[in-house]
């Protein structure tokens, strides 16, 4: 899946931004970015329509890209999974739903749940001329539970908005609502990884099958200052660069994620996961892998031509 916004979503954002003050957007974007860096999310900075627009410009492309990467992995691991219904819990402006619809055109019934009226209003406007136009909209807090059942359940950059003592209860509620696959996506920070790791424990205890990124159900072998996260590169539009005061035409979004499934979801064989960018040198390629036996550094020499040809195509986050 492409990490870049679908043309229809890009056009909808451009329509929203038409006539808006770029200086005002830049100031609001700075507040959104500061809130995200301080606490892992930026919803606290969303107080009205203009703030939601600034978020759509500054953060929606990155959150879409992370969800697209996660759903791309779900497609690879469980190619037979074809969800018809989606619950996007903590949906924000709906970027995760757009990514899900790109991955699974079979999605016909979508429910958006969020506590923020500005986000829900923006999600509705952005989807007005798209297949998501008929999405059901529910305003509510994730801690209230009672989620509608769906084949695919998504909580993207949402757990950080929830007080730590309540996160396990929310994850359990999302799992109860999941008829097929549950996707959790968080910022690729140590704190985001910690939330994913705690959710993983909750889901395994509830009988879930972990599809990715973990190749096993054992305790996470990472320790110390190391944590499991990945990266996706996305293009920046001109407005995106201006709003963020950036000159580089791309952005690297770091994210952590978890895909959990019900037993009936057929999945391919478990394979070791590449946990960092491969290091290529003249003798060969060095890979950091997480496998059933824990974390290992594996060297693939150029002399082993078949294995080296495979290793050359691998990137951070791929299955080996």
Secondary structure as GFF3:
##gff-version 3
##sequence-region A 1 320
A	DSSP	alpha_helix	7	17	.	.	.	ID=ss1
A	DSSP	alpha_helix	22	39	.	.	.	ID=ss2
A	DSSP	three_ten_helix	43	45	.	.	.	ID=ss3
A	DSSP	alpha_helix	49	55	.	.	.	ID=ss4
A	DSSP	pi_helix	56	60	.	.	.	ID=ss5
A	DSSP	alpha_helix	61	77	.	.	.	ID=ss6
A	DSSP	beta_strand	85	89	.	.	.	ID=ss7
A	DSSP	alpha_helix	95	103	.	.	.	ID=ss8
A	DSSP	beta_strand	109	114	.	.	.	ID=ss9
A	DSSP	alpha_helix	117	126	.	.	.	ID=ss10
A	DSSP	three_ten_helix	131	134	.	.	.	ID=ss11
A	DSSP	beta_strand	136	139	.	.	.	ID=ss12
A	DSSP	three_ten_helix	142	144	.	.	.	ID=ss13
A	DSSP	beta_strand	150	156	.	.	.	ID=ss14
A	DSSP	three_ten_helix	159	161	.	.	.	ID=ss15
A	DSSP	alpha_helix	164	177	.	.	.	ID=ss16
A	DSSP	beta_strand	178	187	.	.	.	ID=ss17
A	DSSP	alpha_helix	190	205	.	.	.	ID=ss18
A	DSSP	beta_strand	209	212	.	.	.	ID=ss19
A	DSSP	beta_strand	230	235	.	.	.	ID=ss20
A	DSSP	alpha_helix	238	244	.	.	.	ID=ss21
A	DSSP	beta_strand	250	261	.	.	.	ID=ss22
A	DSSP	beta_strand	273	274	.	.	.	ID=ss23
A	DSSP	beta_strand	279	280	.	.	.	ID=ss24
A	DSSP	beta_strand	284	291	.	.	.	ID=ss25
A	DSSP	beta_strand	294	301	.	.	.	ID=ss26
A	DSSP	alpha_helix	305	312	.	.	.	ID=ss27
###
